[in-house]
């Protein structure tokens, strides 16, 4: 499998273990109404096979998949 380059909303390259910050309030589907606020720091991201998505754990939600268009590298 060829390694795809994963970039955040500003074009910075992301890799496993990076920290990112949300640039928009996001409602999390299937979580009982949890909303992640803009500016939330998400640590230790994991890359998926899709260059448009990353996986992360935040305080209330585990195994969350985030679109890279809504994050910037911290």
TILUMMI-34092 format. One record per residue (C-alpha): residue number from 0; y, x, z. Coordinates in nm, 3 decimals, decimal comma. Last residue first. Layout:
<nodes>
(NUM; (Y; X; Z))
...
</nodes>
This chain:
<nodes>
(73; (2,198; -0,097; 1,743))
(72; (2,082; -0,166; 1,388))
(71; (2,204; -0,496; 1,255))
(70; (2,020; -0,828; 1,252))
(69; (2,041; -1,166; 1,075))
(68; (1,958; -1,053; 0,718))
(67; (1,648; -0,876; 0,855))
(66; (1,477; -1,211; 0,914))
(65; (1,321; -1,226; 1,258))
(64; (0,958; -1,290; 1,354))
(63; (0,905; -1,354; 1,726))
(62; (0,578; -1,239; 1,880))
(61; (0,690; -1,323; 2,233))
(60; (0,981; -1,557; 2,312))
(59; (1,176; -1,587; 2,639))
(58; (1,286; -1,227; 2,703))
(57; (1,265; -1,106; 2,344))
(56; (0,965; -0,964; 2,161))
(55; (0,996; -0,846; 1,804))
(54; (0,859; -0,868; 1,451))
(53; (1,061; -0,775; 1,144))
(52; (1,109; -0,962; 0,816))
(51; (1,271; -0,906; 0,475))
(50; (1,070; -0,592; 0,384))
(49; (0,743; -0,788; 0,433))
(48; (0,440; -0,590; 0,552))
(47; (0,568; -0,624; 0,907))
(46; (0,783; -0,370; 1,088))
(45; (0,784; -0,367; 1,466))
(44; (1,097; -0,389; 1,680))
(43; (1,124; -0,197; 2,006))
(42; (1,437; -0,354; 2,155))
(41; (1,625; -0,672; 2,067))
(40; (1,985; -0,677; 2,189))
(39; (2,149; -1,020; 2,185))
(38; (2,495; -1,000; 2,024))
(37; (2,482; -1,349; 1,874))
(36; (2,285; -1,581; 2,102))
(35; (1,914; -1,658; 2,081))
(34; (1,863; -2,033; 2,111))
(33; (1,554; -2,171; 2,290))
(32; (1,495; -2,542; 2,224))
(31; (1,128; -2,580; 2,316))
(30; (1,005; -2,266; 2,145))
(29; (0,861; -2,417; 1,828))
(28; (1,154; -2,311; 1,612))
(27; (1,389; -2,052; 1,759))
(26; (1,755; -2,144; 1,708))
(25; (1,951; -1,838; 1,600))
(24; (2,311; -1,749; 1,690))
(23; (2,426; -1,485; 1,437))
(22; (2,466; -1,107; 1,421))
(21; (2,162; -1,028; 1,636))
(20; (2,143; -0,669; 1,761))
(19; (1,866; -0,424; 1,673))
(18; (1,666; -0,158; 1,856))
(17; (1,431; 0,070; 1,666))
(16; (1,065; 0,114; 1,762))
(15; (0,924; 0,089; 1,410))
(14; (1,182; 0,171; 1,142))
(13; (1,504; 0,022; 1,008))
(12; (1,729; 0,163; 0,734))
(11; (2,096; 0,066; 0,750))
(10; (2,208; -0,170; 0,472))
(9; (2,457; -0,370; 0,678))
(8; (2,231; -0,677; 0,716))
(7; (1,937; -0,455; 0,816))
(6; (1,715; -0,256; 0,581))
(5; (1,338; -0,223; 0,545))
(4; (1,217; 0,022; 0,280))
(3; (0,878; -0,079; 0,143))
(2; (0,583; 0,156; 0,195))
(1; (0,339; 0,139; -0,093))
(0; (0,000; 0,000; 0,000))
</nodes>
